[in-house]
Amino acid sequence: MEDKDIIALYWERSERAIEETDIKYGRLCRSISM
């Protein structure tokens, strides 16, 4: 999913936005935080 689509989900206050963010960026965020 493209970033613009994920942002649109956040604007819609969709809980799917969190899931899609995790799918796309979860691994990166976890690796940075370690």
Distance bins in CASP14 RR format, pairs under 12 A and 6 or more apart:
PFRMAT RR
TARGET T0000
AUTHOR 0000-0000-0000
RMODE 2
METHOD distances of the structure
MODEL  1
1 7 0 0 0 0 0 1 0 0 0 0 0
1 8 0 0 0 0 1 0 0 0 0 0 0
1 9 0 0 0 0 1 0 0 0 0 0 0
1 14 0 0 0 0 0 1 0 0 0 0 0
1 16 0 0 0 0 1 0 0 0 0 0 0
1 17 0 0 0 0 1 0 0 0 0 0 0
1 19 0 0 0 0 1 0 0 0 0 0 0
1 20 1 0 1 0 0 0 0 0 0 0 0
1 21 0 0 0 0 1 0 0 0 0 0 0
1 22 0 0 0 0 0 1 0 0 0 0 0
1 23 1 0 0 1 0 0 0 0 0 0 0
1 24 1 0 0 1 0 0 0 0 0 0 0
1 25 0 0 0 0 0 1 0 0 0 0 0
2 8 0 0 0 0 1 0 0 0 0 0 0
2 9 0 0 0 0 0 1 0 0 0 0 0
2 20 0 0 0 0 1 0 0 0 0 0 0
2 24 0 0 0 0 1 0 0 0 0 0 0
3 9 0 0 0 0 0 1 0 0 0 0 0
3 10 0 0 0 0 0 1 0 0 0 0 0
3 17 0 0 0 0 0 1 0 0 0 0 0
3 20 0 0 0 0 1 0 0 0 0 0 0
3 21 0 0 0 0 1 0 0 0 0 0 0
3 24 1 0 0 1 0 0 0 0 0 0 0
3 25 0 0 0 0 1 0 0 0 0 0 0
4 10 0 0 0 0 0 1 0 0 0 0 0
4 11 0 0 0 0 0 1 0 0 0 0 0
4 20 0 0 0 0 0 1 0 0 0 0 0
5 11 0 0 0 0 0 1 0 0 0 0 0
5 12 0 0 0 0 0 1 0 0 0 0 0
5 14 0 0 0 0 0 1 0 0 0 0 0
5 16 0 0 0 0 0 1 0 0 0 0 0
5 17 0 0 0 0 1 0 0 0 0 0 0
5 20 1 0 0 1 0 0 0 0 0 0 0
5 21 0 0 0 0 0 1 0 0 0 0 0
5 23 0 0 0 0 0 1 0 0 0 0 0
5 24 0 0 0 0 0 1 0 0 0 0 0
6 12 0 0 0 0 0 1 0 0 0 0 0
6 14 0 0 0 0 1 0 0 0 0 0 0
6 16 0 0 0 0 1 0 0 0 0 0 0
6 17 1 0 1 0 0 0 0 0 0 0 0
6 18 0 0 0 0 1 0 0 0 0 0 0
6 19 0 0 0 0 1 0 0 0 0 0 0
6 20 1 0 1 0 0 0 0 0 0 0 0
6 21 1 0 1 0 0 0 0 0 0 0 0
6 22 0 0 0 0 0 1 0 0 0 0 0
6 23 0 0 0 0 1 0 0 0 0 0 0
6 24 1 0 0 1 0 0 0 0 0 0 0
6 25 0 0 0 0 1 0 0 0 0 0 0
7 14 0 0 0 0 0 1 0 0 0 0 0
7 17 0 0 0 0 1 0 0 0 0 0 0
7 20 0 0 0 0 0 1 0 0 0 0 0
7 21 0 0 0 0 1 0 0 0 0 0 0
7 24 0 0 0 0 0 1 0 0 0 0 0
8 14 0 0 0 0 1 0 0 0 0 0 0
8 16 0 0 0 0 0 1 0 0 0 0 0
8 17 0 0 0 0 1 0 0 0 0 0 0
8 20 0 0 0 0 0 1 0 0 0 0 0
9 15 0 0 0 0 1 0 0 0 0 0 0
9 16 1 0 1 0 0 0 0 0 0 0 0
9 17 1 1 0 0 0 0 0 0 0 0 0
9 18 0 0 0 0 1 0 0 0 0 0 0
9 19 0 0 0 0 1 0 0 0 0 0 0
9 20 1 0 0 1 0 0 0 0 0 0 0
9 21 0 0 0 0 1 0 0 0 0 0 0
9 23 0 0 0 0 0 1 0 0 0 0 0
9 24 0 0 0 0 0 1 0 0 0 0 0
10 16 0 0 0 0 1 0 0 0 0 0 0
10 17 1 0 1 0 0 0 0 0 0 0 0
10 18 0 0 0 0 1 0 0 0 0 0 0
10 19 0 0 0 0 0 1 0 0 0 0 0
10 20 0 0 0 0 1 0 0 0 0 0 0
10 21 0 0 0 0 1 0 0 0 0 0 0
11 17 0 0 0 0 1 0 0 0 0 0 0
12 20 0 0 0 0 0 1 0 0 0 0 0
14 20 0 0 0 0 1 0 0 0 0 0 0
14 21 0 0 0 0 0 1 0 0 0 0 0
15 21 0 0 0 0 0 1 0 0 0 0 0
15 22 0 0 0 0 0 1 0 0 0 0 0
16 22 0 0 0 0 0 1 0 0 0 0 0
16 23 0 0 0 0 0 1 0 0 0 0 0
17 23 0 0 0 0 0 1 0 0 0 0 0
17 24 0 0 0 0 0 1 0 0 0 0 0
17 25 0 0 0 0 0 1 0 0 0 0 0
18 24 0 0 0 0 0 1 0 0 0 0 0
18 25 0 0 0 0 0 1 0 0 0 0 0
18 26 0 0 0 0 0 1 0 0 0 0 0
19 25 0 0 0 0 0 1 0 0 0 0 0
19 26 0 0 0 0 0 1 0 0 0 0 0
20 26 0 0 0 0 0 1 0 0 0 0 0
21 27 0 0 0 0 0 1 0 0 0 0 0
21 28 0 0 0 0 0 1 0 0 0 0 0
21 29 0 0 0 0 1 0 0 0 0 0 0
22 28 0 0 0 0 0 1 0 0 0 0 0
22 29 0 0 0 0 1 0 0 0 0 0 0
22 30 0 0 0 0 1 0 0 0 0 0 0
23 29 0 0 0 0 0 1 0 0 0 0 0
25 31 0 0 0 0 0 1 0 0 0 0 0
25 32 0 0 0 0 1 0 0 0 0 0 0
25 33 0 0 0 0 0 1 0 0 0 0 0
26 32 0 0 0 0 1 0 0 0 0 0 0
26 33 0 0 0 0 1 0 0 0 0 0 0
27 33 0 0 0 0 0 1 0 0 0 0 0
27 34 0 0 0 0 0 1 0 0 0 0 0
28 34 0 0 0 0 0 1 0 0 0 0 0
END
